[in-house]
Structures are given as structure tokens and as C-alpha cells.
């Protein structure tokens, strides 16, 4: 059985990603605002992706909802 690891998405990681992405949506390039920003996995957990900074990007809320 695969052991679960606990990952906490910290504010410092959010800020680092925001800076790395130049405050733009990873998918659309639109400007990110605190109200419209969602964190998403690049490779979904169900397909083998993990909870890590390298597997998370910031996108606008509309694209996050479309993904679901």
C-alpha cells in the first residue's frame, strides 16, 4: 500500500510561483489577482502526479473550473 505524505501548500510557495510566473496565468497569460487565482496540478494526482512545488501552477479561476 502506498504511504500518504502530507503536503502543505504554504503562502511562501504561492508567492514564489506567482513571482516565477510573473503574476500571469500559466495557461492563458492573463494577469492573476488574489480573487481569481487557483493552484492546479500539472500532472493530476490520479495520473501519478504528486503534491510538490514542481507539479503546481497558478491559473485563473475560469480555467480551473473548465478543467473540472
PDB file of N, CA, C and O in Angstrom, chain B, residues numbered from 101:
ATOM      1  N   UNK B 101       0.837  -1.173   0.000  1.00  0.00           N
ATOM      2  CA  UNK B 101       0.000   0.000   0.000  1.00  0.00           C
ATOM      3  C   UNK B 101       0.888   1.245   0.000  1.00  0.00           C
ATOM      4  O   UNK B 101       1.863   1.331   0.746  1.00  0.00           O
ATOM      5  N   UNK B 102       0.528   2.206  -0.854  1.00  0.00           N
ATOM      6  CA  UNK B 102       1.303   3.430  -0.967  1.00  0.00           C
ATOM      7  C   UNK B 102       1.062   4.320   0.255  1.00  0.00           C
ATOM      8  O   UNK B 102      -0.080   4.573   0.639  1.00  0.00           O
ATOM      9  N   UNK B 103       2.137   4.779   0.845  1.00  0.00           N
ATOM     10  CA  UNK B 103       2.034   5.608   2.036  1.00  0.00           C
ATOM     11  C   UNK B 103       1.718   7.045   1.640  1.00  0.00           C
ATOM     12  O   UNK B 103       2.355   7.601   0.745  1.00  0.00           O
ATOM     13  N   UNK B 104       0.737   7.645   2.304  1.00  0.00           N
ATOM     14  CA  UNK B 104       0.370   9.025   2.034  1.00  0.00           C
ATOM     15  C   UNK B 104       1.383   9.966   2.685  1.00  0.00           C
ATOM     16  O   UNK B 104       1.817   9.754   3.817  1.00  0.00           O
ATOM     17  N   UNK B 105       1.743  11.002   1.945  1.00  0.00           N
ATOM     18  CA  UNK B 105       2.595  12.039   2.510  1.00  0.00           C
ATOM     19  C   UNK B 105       1.768  13.305   2.627  1.00  0.00           C
ATOM     20  O   UNK B 105       0.924  13.589   1.777  1.00  0.00           O
ATOM     21  N   UNK B 106       2.010  14.044   3.658  1.00  0.00           N
ATOM     22  CA  UNK B 106       1.279  15.277   3.877  1.00  0.00           C
ATOM     23  C   UNK B 106       2.059  16.434   3.273  1.00  0.00           C
ATOM     24  O   UNK B 106       3.231  16.644   3.586  1.00  0.00           O
ATOM     25  N   UNK B 107       1.391  17.177   2.406  1.00  0.00           N
ATOM     26  CA  UNK B 107       1.998  18.350   1.789  1.00  0.00           C
ATOM     27  C   UNK B 107       1.139  19.548   2.120  1.00  0.00           C
ATOM     28  O   UNK B 107      -0.079  19.519   1.943  1.00  0.00           O
ATOM     29  N   UNK B 108       1.766  20.590   2.595  1.00  0.00           N
ATOM     30  CA  UNK B 108       1.046  21.813   2.907  1.00  0.00           C
ATOM     31  C   UNK B 108       1.485  22.879   1.917  1.00  0.00           C
ATOM     32  O   UNK B 108       2.665  23.220   1.834  1.00  0.00           O
ATOM     33  N   UNK B 109       0.520  23.400   1.166  1.00  0.00           N
ATOM     34  CA  UNK B 109       0.780  24.457   0.198  1.00  0.00           C
ATOM     35  C   UNK B 109       0.874  25.765   0.968  1.00  0.00           C
ATOM     36  O   UNK B 109      -0.137  26.346   1.363  1.00  0.00           O
ATOM     37  N   UNK B 110       2.088  26.210   1.171  1.00  0.00           N
ATOM     38  CA  UNK B 110       2.340  27.375   2.016  1.00  0.00           C
ATOM     39  C   UNK B 110       2.267  28.673   1.224  1.00  0.00           C
ATOM     40  O   UNK B 110       2.439  28.687   0.005  1.00  0.00           O
ATOM     41  N   UNK B 111       2.012  29.744   1.930  1.00  0.00           N
ATOM     42  CA  UNK B 111       1.951  31.067   1.321  1.00  0.00           C
ATOM     43  C   UNK B 111       3.271  31.393   0.626  1.00  0.00           C
ATOM     44  O   UNK B 111       3.272  32.022  -0.432  1.00  0.00           O
ATOM     45  N   UNK B 112       4.376  30.978   1.201  1.00  0.00           N
ATOM     46  CA  UNK B 112       5.678  31.264   0.590  1.00  0.00           C
ATOM     47  C   UNK B 112       5.814  30.595  -0.778  1.00  0.00           C
ATOM     48  O   UNK B 112       6.415  31.165  -1.689  1.00  0.00           O
ATOM     49  N   UNK B 113       5.260  29.394  -0.926  1.00  0.00           N
ATOM     50  CA  UNK B 113       5.288  28.696  -2.214  1.00  0.00           C
ATOM     51  C   UNK B 113       4.378  29.419  -3.205  1.00  0.00           C
ATOM     52  O   UNK B 113       4.740  29.593  -4.369  1.00  0.00           O
ATOM     53  N   UNK B 114       3.203  29.836  -2.750  1.00  0.00           N
ATOM     54  CA  UNK B 114       2.280  30.594  -3.601  1.00  0.00           C
ATOM     55  C   UNK B 114       2.969  31.849  -4.122  1.00  0.00           C
ATOM     56  O   UNK B 114       2.918  32.137  -5.318  1.00  0.00           O
ATOM     57  N   UNK B 115       3.603  32.585  -3.240  1.00  0.00           N
ATOM     58  CA  UNK B 115       4.287  33.828  -3.644  1.00  0.00           C
ATOM     59  C   UNK B 115       5.431  33.545  -4.609  1.00  0.00           C
ATOM     60  O   UNK B 115       5.646  34.295  -5.561  1.00  0.00           O
ATOM     61  N   UNK B 116       6.164  32.464  -4.364  1.00  0.00           N
ATOM     62  CA  UNK B 116       7.263  32.095  -5.252  1.00  0.00           C
ATOM     63  C   UNK B 116       6.738  31.751  -6.649  1.00  0.00           C
ATOM     64  O   UNK B 116       7.313  32.177  -7.652  1.00  0.00           O
ATOM     65  N   UNK B 117       5.648  30.983  -6.714  1.00  0.00           N
ATOM     66  CA  UNK B 117       5.059  30.640  -8.003  1.00  0.00           C
ATOM     67  C   UNK B 117       4.523  31.884  -8.714  1.00  0.00           C
ATOM     68  O   UNK B 117       4.675  32.034  -9.926  1.00  0.00           O
ATOM     69  N   UNK B 118       3.905  32.757  -7.953  1.00  0.00           N
ATOM     70  CA  UNK B 118       3.378  33.999  -8.514  1.00  0.00           C
ATOM     71  C   UNK B 118       4.499  34.826  -9.137  1.00  0.00           C
ATOM     72  O   UNK B 118       4.343  35.376 -10.227  1.00  0.00           O
ATOM     73  N   UNK B 119       5.616  34.909  -8.444  1.00  0.00           N
ATOM     74  CA  UNK B 119       6.776  35.650  -8.948  1.00  0.00           C
ATOM     75  C   UNK B 119       7.380  34.949 -10.167  1.00  0.00           C
ATOM     76  O   UNK B 119       7.698  35.600 -11.162  1.00  0.00           O
ATOM     77  N   UNK B 120       7.537  33.635 -10.095  1.00  0.00           N
ATOM     78  CA  UNK B 120       8.099  32.864 -11.201  1.00  0.00           C
ATOM     79  C   UNK B 120       7.257  33.016 -12.462  1.00  0.00           C
ATOM     80  O   UNK B 120       7.797  33.126 -13.562  1.00  0.00           O
ATOM     81  N   UNK B 121       5.950  33.022 -12.305  1.00  0.00           N
ATOM     82  CA  UNK B 121       5.035  33.143 -13.433  1.00  0.00           C
ATOM     83  C   UNK B 121       4.779  34.599 -13.813  1.00  0.00           C
ATOM     84  O   UNK B 121       3.934  34.878 -14.664  1.00  0.00           O
ATOM     85  N   UNK B 122       5.495  35.516 -13.197  1.00  0.00           N
ATOM     86  CA  UNK B 122       5.365  36.954 -13.452  1.00  0.00           C
ATOM     87  C   UNK B 122       3.925  37.443 -13.298  1.00  0.00           C
ATOM     88  O   UNK B 122       3.457  38.298 -14.051  1.00  0.00           O
ATOM     89  N   UNK B 123       3.235  36.879 -12.305  1.00  0.00           N
ATOM     90  CA  UNK B 123       1.852  37.232 -11.967  1.00  0.00           C
ATOM     91  C   UNK B 123       0.899  37.025 -13.134  1.00  0.00           C
ATOM     92  O   UNK B 123      -0.078  37.757 -13.292  1.00  0.00           O
ATOM     93  N   UNK B 124       1.202  35.997 -13.967  1.00  0.00           N
ATOM     94  CA  UNK B 124       0.366  35.682 -15.121  1.00  0.00           C
ATOM     95  C   UNK B 124      -0.081  34.222 -15.056  1.00  0.00           C
ATOM     96  O   UNK B 124       0.639  33.351 -14.568  1.00  0.00           O
ATOM     97  N   UNK B 125      -1.281  33.985 -15.559  1.00  0.00           N
ATOM     98  CA  UNK B 125      -1.831  32.629 -15.620  1.00  0.00           C
ATOM     99  C   UNK B 125      -0.916  31.740 -16.449  1.00  0.00           C
ATOM    100  O   UNK B 125      -0.472  32.132 -17.528  1.00  0.00           O
ATOM    101  N   UNK B 126      -0.639  30.561 -15.952  1.00  0.00           N
ATOM    102  CA  UNK B 126       0.232  29.601 -16.638  1.00  0.00           C
ATOM    103  C   UNK B 126      -0.324  29.225 -18.006  1.00  0.00           C
ATOM    104  O   UNK B 126       0.443  29.006 -18.943  1.00  0.00           O
ATOM    105  N   UNK B 127      -1.648  29.146 -18.135  1.00  0.00           N
ATOM    106  CA  UNK B 127      -2.268  28.701 -19.384  1.00  0.00           C
ATOM    107  C   UNK B 127      -2.629  29.834 -20.341  1.00  0.00           C
ATOM    108  O   UNK B 127      -2.430  29.711 -21.550  1.00  0.00           O
ATOM    109  N   UNK B 128      -3.154  30.924 -19.814  1.00  0.00           N
ATOM    110  CA  UNK B 128      -3.662  31.986 -20.696  1.00  0.00           C
ATOM    111  C   UNK B 128      -2.771  33.212 -20.778  1.00  0.00           C
ATOM    112  O   UNK B 128      -2.863  33.979 -21.736  1.00  0.00           O
ATOM    113  N   UNK B 129      -1.914  33.407 -19.794  1.00  0.00           N
ATOM    114  CA  UNK B 129      -1.082  34.603 -19.770  1.00  0.00           C
ATOM    115  C   UNK B 129      -1.783  35.826 -19.205  1.00  0.00           C
ATOM    116  O   UNK B 129      -1.206  36.912 -19.154  1.00  0.00           O
ATOM    117  N   UNK B 130      -3.044  35.648 -18.776  1.00  0.00           N
ATOM    118  CA  UNK B 130      -3.781  36.772 -18.187  1.00  0.00           C
ATOM    119  C   UNK B 130      -3.238  37.095 -16.806  1.00  0.00           C
ATOM    120  O   UNK B 130      -2.668  36.240 -16.128  1.00  0.00           O
ATOM    121  N   UNK B 131      -3.425  38.340 -16.405  1.00  0.00           N
ATOM    122  CA  UNK B 131      -2.945  38.788 -15.097  1.00  0.00           C
ATOM    123  C   UNK B 131      -3.696  38.071 -13.979  1.00  0.00           C
ATOM    124  O   UNK B 131      -4.918  37.931 -14.020  1.00  0.00           O
ATOM    125  N   UNK B 132      -2.943  37.624 -12.983  1.00  0.00           N
ATOM    126  CA  UNK B 132      -3.533  36.959 -11.822  1.00  0.00           C
ATOM    127  C   UNK B 132      -3.806  37.976 -10.724  1.00  0.00           C
ATOM    128  O   UNK B 132      -2.999  38.871 -10.471  1.00  0.00           O
ATOM    129  N   UNK B 133      -4.951  37.826 -10.082  1.00  0.00           N
ATOM    130  CA  UNK B 133      -5.292  38.635  -8.920  1.00  0.00           C
ATOM    131  C   UNK B 133      -5.599  37.674  -7.777  1.00  0.00           C
ATOM    132  O   UNK B 133      -5.908  36.509  -8.027  1.00  0.00           O
ATOM    133  N   UNK B 134      -5.520  38.133  -6.535  1.00  0.00           N
ATOM    134  CA  UNK B 134      -5.810  37.236  -5.411  1.00  0.00           C
ATOM    135  C   UNK B 134      -7.191  36.585  -5.517  1.00  0.00           C
ATOM    136  O   UNK B 134      -7.365  35.437  -5.108  1.00  0.00           O
ATOM    137  N   UNK B 135      -8.166  37.302  -6.058  1.00  0.00           N
ATOM    138  CA  UNK B 135      -9.527  36.779  -6.159  1.00  0.00           C
ATOM    139  C   UNK B 135      -9.691  35.745  -7.270  1.00  0.00           C
ATOM    140  O   UNK B 135     -10.608  34.925  -7.228  1.00  0.00           O
ATOM    141  N   UNK B 136      -8.802  35.785  -8.263  1.00  0.00           N
ATOM    142  CA  UNK B 136      -9.002  34.935  -9.446  1.00  0.00           C
ATOM    143  C   UNK B 136      -7.958  33.833  -9.607  1.00  0.00           C
ATOM    144  O   UNK B 136      -7.908  33.183 -10.652  1.00  0.00           O
ATOM    145  N   UNK B 137      -7.131  33.614  -8.599  1.00  0.00           N
ATOM    146  CA  UNK B 137      -6.016  32.681  -8.746  1.00  0.00           C
ATOM    147  C   UNK B 137      -6.285  31.346  -8.049  1.00  0.00           C
ATOM    148  O   UNK B 137      -6.687  31.300  -6.886  1.00  0.00           O
ATOM    149  N   UNK B 138      -6.052  30.271  -8.787  1.00  0.00           N
ATOM    150  CA  UNK B 138      -6.183  28.920  -8.251  1.00  0.00           C
ATOM    151  C   UNK B 138      -4.889  28.163  -8.520  1.00  0.00           C
ATOM    152  O   UNK B 138      -4.232  28.388  -9.537  1.00  0.00           O
ATOM    153  N   UNK B 139      -4.529  27.278  -7.619  1.00  0.00           N
ATOM    154  CA  UNK B 139      -3.367  26.407  -7.810  1.00  0.00           C
ATOM    155  C   UNK B 139      -3.861  25.089  -8.383  1.00  0.00           C
ATOM    156  O   UNK B 139      -4.830  24.517  -7.885  1.00  0.00           O
ATOM    157  N   UNK B 140      -3.201  24.605  -9.427  1.00  0.00           N
ATOM    158  CA  UNK B 140      -3.586  23.358 -10.079  1.00  0.00           C
ATOM    159  C   UNK B 140      -2.363  22.475 -10.274  1.00  0.00           C
ATOM    160  O   UNK B 140      -1.245  22.966 -10.428  1.00  0.00           O
ATOM    161  N   UNK B 141      -2.588  21.179 -10.265  1.00  0.00           N
ATOM    162  CA  UNK B 141      -1.507  20.232 -10.543  1.00  0.00           C
ATOM    163  C   UNK B 141      -1.276  20.146 -12.047  1.00  0.00           C
ATOM    164  O   UNK B 141      -2.236  20.111 -12.817  1.00  0.00           O
ATOM    165  N   UNK B 142      -0.032  20.110 -12.468  1.00  0.00           N
ATOM    166  CA  UNK B 142       0.296  19.935 -13.881  1.00  0.00           C
ATOM    167  C   UNK B 142      -0.081  18.515 -14.289  1.00  0.00           C
ATOM    168  O   UNK B 142      -0.838  18.312 -15.239  1.00  0.00           O
ATOM    169  N   UNK B 143       0.444  17.552 -13.574  1.00  0.00           N
ATOM    170  CA  UNK B 143       0.088  16.150 -13.775  1.00  0.00           C
ATOM    171  C   UNK B 143      -0.871  15.782 -12.649  1.00  0.00           C
ATOM    172  O   UNK B 143      -0.471  15.758 -11.485  1.00  0.00           O
ATOM    173  N   UNK B 144      -2.129  15.496 -12.976  1.00  0.00           N
ATOM    174  CA  UNK B 144      -3.121  15.215 -11.935  1.00  0.00           C
ATOM    175  C   UNK B 144      -2.682  14.091 -10.994  1.00  0.00           C
ATOM    176  O   UNK B 144      -1.955  13.178 -11.385  1.00  0.00           O
ATOM    177  N   UNK B 145      -3.138  14.182  -9.761  1.00  0.00           N
ATOM    178  CA  UNK B 145      -2.806  13.172  -8.757  1.00  0.00           C
ATOM    179  C   UNK B 145      -3.259  11.793  -9.204  1.00  0.00           C
ATOM    180  O   UNK B 145      -2.564  10.804  -8.973  1.00  0.00           O
ATOM    181  N   UNK B 146      -4.417  11.721  -9.840  1.00  0.00           N
ATOM    182  CA  UNK B 146      -4.957  10.453 -10.300  1.00  0.00           C
ATOM    183  C   UNK B 146      -4.149   9.808 -11.422  1.00  0.00           C
ATOM    184  O   UNK B 146      -4.320   8.626 -11.721  1.00  0.00           O
ATOM    185  N   UNK B 147      -3.270  10.591 -12.038  1.00  0.00           N
ATOM    186  CA  UNK B 147      -2.433  10.066 -13.116  1.00  0.00           C
ATOM    187  C   UNK B 147      -0.972   9.980 -12.708  1.00  0.00           C
ATOM    188  O   UNK B 147      -0.080   9.907 -13.554  1.00  0.00           O
ATOM    189  N   UNK B 148      -0.738   9.989 -11.408  1.00  0.00           N
ATOM    190  CA  UNK B 148       0.617   9.806 -10.914  1.00  0.00           C
ATOM    191  C   UNK B 148       1.341  11.062 -10.493  1.00  0.00           C
ATOM    192  O   UNK B 148       2.485  10.987 -10.045  1.00  0.00           O
ATOM    193  N   UNK B 149       0.709  12.215 -10.622  1.00  0.00           N
ATOM    194  CA  UNK B 149       1.332  13.469 -10.189  1.00  0.00           C
ATOM    195  C   UNK B 149       1.420  13.529  -8.679  1.00  0.00           C
ATOM    196  O   UNK B 149       0.725  12.797  -7.975  1.00  0.00           O
ATOM    197  N   UNK B 150       2.257  14.385  -8.197  1.00  0.00           N
ATOM    198  CA  UNK B 150       2.431  14.484  -6.756  1.00  0.00           C
ATOM    199  C   UNK B 150       2.163  15.872  -6.236  1.00  0.00           C
ATOM    200  O   UNK B 150       2.045  16.831  -6.999  1.00  0.00           O
ATOM    201  N   UNK B 151       2.069  15.964  -4.927  1.00  0.00           N
ATOM    202  CA  UNK B 151       1.936  17.249  -4.247  1.00  0.00           C
ATOM    203  C   UNK B 151       3.340  17.815  -4.073  1.00  0.00           C
ATOM    204  O   UNK B 151       4.003  17.552  -3.070  1.00  0.00           O
ATOM    205  N   UNK B 152       3.786  18.586  -5.047  1.00  0.00           N
ATOM    206  CA  UNK B 152       5.088  19.227  -4.924  1.00  0.00           C
ATOM    207  C   UNK B 152       5.060  20.545  -5.675  1.00  0.00           C
ATOM    208  O   UNK B 152       4.254  20.740  -6.584  1.00  0.00           O
ATOM    209  N   UNK B 153       5.929  21.423  -5.294  1.00  0.00           N
ATOM    210  CA  UNK B 153       6.011  22.740  -5.919  1.00  0.00           C
ATOM    211  C   UNK B 153       6.240  22.614  -7.424  1.00  0.00           C
ATOM    212  O   UNK B 153       5.736  23.427  -8.198  1.00  0.00           O
ATOM    213  N   UNK B 154       6.982  21.619  -7.833  1.00  0.00           N
ATOM    214  CA  UNK B 154       7.301  21.428  -9.249  1.00  0.00           C
ATOM    215  C   UNK B 154       6.100  20.961 -10.069  1.00  0.00           C
ATOM    216  O   UNK B 154       6.118  21.050 -11.297  1.00  0.00           O
ATOM    217  N   UNK B 155       5.071  20.471  -9.408  1.00  0.00           N
ATOM    218  CA  UNK B 155       3.887  19.965 -10.099  1.00  0.00           C
ATOM    219  C   UNK B 155       2.683  20.892  -9.937  1.00  0.00           C
ATOM    220  O   UNK B 155       1.555  20.491 -10.223  1.00  0.00           O
ATOM    221  N   UNK B 156       2.906  22.112  -9.488  1.00  0.00           N
ATOM    222  CA  UNK B 156       1.805  23.051  -9.265  1.00  0.00           C
ATOM    223  C   UNK B 156       2.039  24.324 -10.062  1.00  0.00           C
ATOM    224  O   UNK B 156       3.150  24.851 -10.113  1.00  0.00           O
ATOM    225  N   UNK B 157       0.956  24.809 -10.691  1.00  0.00           N
ATOM    226  CA  UNK B 157       0.982  26.082 -11.402  1.00  0.00           C
ATOM    227  C   UNK B 157      -0.223  26.900 -10.963  1.00  0.00           C
ATOM    228  O   UNK B 157      -1.182  26.363 -10.409  1.00  0.00           O
ATOM    229  N   UNK B 158      -0.166  28.189 -11.212  1.00  0.00           N
ATOM    230  CA  UNK B 158      -1.265  29.078 -10.878  1.00  0.00           C
ATOM    231  C   UNK B 158      -2.018  29.437 -12.152  1.00  0.00           C
ATOM    232  O   UNK B 158      -1.417  29.790 -13.166  1.00  0.00           O
ATOM    233  N   UNK B 159      -3.342  29.341 -12.085  1.00  0.00           N
ATOM    234  CA  UNK B 159      -4.190  29.649 -13.234  1.00  0.00           C
ATOM    235  C   UNK B 159      -5.362  30.517 -12.780  1.00  0.00           C
ATOM    236  O   UNK B 159      -5.660  30.611 -11.589  1.00  0.00           O
ATOM    237  N   UNK B 160      -6.023  31.155 -13.760  1.00  0.00           N
ATOM    238  CA  UNK B 160      -7.200  31.947 -13.418  1.00  0.00           C
ATOM    239  C   UNK B 160      -8.370  31.017 -13.121  1.00  0.00           C
ATOM    240  O   UNK B 160      -8.411  29.876 -13.580  1.00  0.00           O
ATOM    241  N   UNK B 161      -9.312  31.530 -12.350  1.00  0.00           N
ATOM    242  CA  UNK B 161     -10.418  30.694 -11.875  1.00  0.00           C
ATOM    243  C   UNK B 161     -11.238  30.065 -12.991  1.00  0.00           C
ATOM    244  O   UNK B 161     -11.665  28.917 -12.858  1.00  0.00           O
ATOM    245  N   UNK B 162     -11.474  30.786 -14.095  1.00  0.00           N
ATOM    246  CA  UNK B 162     -12.274  30.234 -15.194  1.00  0.00           C
ATOM    247  C   UNK B 162     -11.651  28.962 -15.759  1.00  0.00           C
ATOM    248  O   UNK B 162     -12.361  27.994 -16.032  1.00  0.00           O
ATOM    249  N   UNK B 163     -10.339  28.954 -15.935  1.00  0.00           N
ATOM    250  CA  UNK B 163      -9.673  27.778 -16.488  1.00  0.00           C
ATOM    251  C   UNK B 163      -9.639  26.637 -15.483  1.00  0.00           C
ATOM    252  O   UNK B 163      -9.695  25.467 -15.860  1.00  0.00           O
ATOM    253  N   UNK B 164      -9.549  26.974 -14.229  1.00  0.00           N
ATOM    254  CA  UNK B 164      -9.574  25.943 -13.188  1.00  0.00           C
ATOM    255  C   UNK B 164     -10.931  25.243 -13.198  1.00  0.00           C
ATOM    256  O   UNK B 164     -10.998  24.021 -13.066  1.00  0.00           O
ATOM    257  N   UNK B 165     -11.999  26.000 -13.353  1.00  0.00           N
ATOM    258  CA  UNK B 165     -13.344  25.425 -13.385  1.00  0.00           C
ATOM    259  C   UNK B 165     -13.571  24.594 -14.635  1.00  0.00           C
ATOM    260  O   UNK B 165     -14.235  23.558 -14.577  1.00  0.00           O
ATOM    261  N   UNK B 166     -13.029  25.033 -15.767  1.00  0.00           N
ATOM    262  CA  UNK B 166     -13.170  24.285 -17.024  1.00  0.00           C
ATOM    263  C   UNK B 166     -12.494  22.938 -16.931  1.00  0.00           C
ATOM    264  O   UNK B 166     -12.975  21.957 -17.498  1.00  0.00           O
ATOM    265  N   UNK B 167     -11.385  22.882 -16.222  1.00  0.00           N
ATOM    266  CA  UNK B 167     -10.631  21.638 -16.080  1.00  0.00           C
ATOM    267  C   UNK B 167     -11.485  20.565 -15.407  1.00  0.00           C
ATOM    268  O   UNK B 167     -11.394  19.385 -15.745  1.00  0.00           O
ATOM    269  N   UNK B 168     -12.289  20.972 -14.484  1.00  0.00           N
ATOM    270  CA  UNK B 168     -13.100  20.023 -13.717  1.00  0.00           C
ATOM    271  C   UNK B 168     -14.250  19.549 -14.559  1.00  0.00           C
ATOM    272  O   UNK B 168     -15.058  18.742 -14.102  1.00  0.00           O
TER     273      UNK B 168
END
